[in-house]
Amino acid sequence: MRAALEARGLPFVAGKTWTTDAPYRETQTMIDARRAEGCLTVEMETASLLAVAQFRHVLLGQILYAGDDLSSENWDRRGWQSRREVRASLFWLAADACLGL
């Protein structure tokens, strides 16, 4: 994935993420602990996909598209629903990454 991003000259941040099924139940203490571990993001789907990939012995990578932002007290929707060109570009980026394996 890194090679596909670099080949397109796209800026990116690589880092740790944590997965939860309940972002609104995370306490500030839990959030602070994850940040202290170096986590940059939180999301809700990847752990299940990684578990299946590990069970099936297949490679899996994740490109996290942060469509919205819950890092403050107010939900920032960022208008991600109307950003079709971004999602189309992400699809082709993922396809390039897969072809590079």
C-alpha angles and dihedrals in degrees: 000000000000090000091050091051093046092047089058092044091238120158114235143165120224117201151119124302132186127215128221135166091213116044092170092056093057110113122218088250091056092046092049090050092052091047090050087055088057099259113157100182144020125214139164111227115045100078092063092047091049091050091053092045091051091048092048093042094235131135118255131181131177132219105193114213107195100211094166135016128228096170095111135043091271125062111241106205091186090202090269093154091070097045098096094150090059093053092046090052090049090053092054091044090054090048091052090049091052092048088052094060 
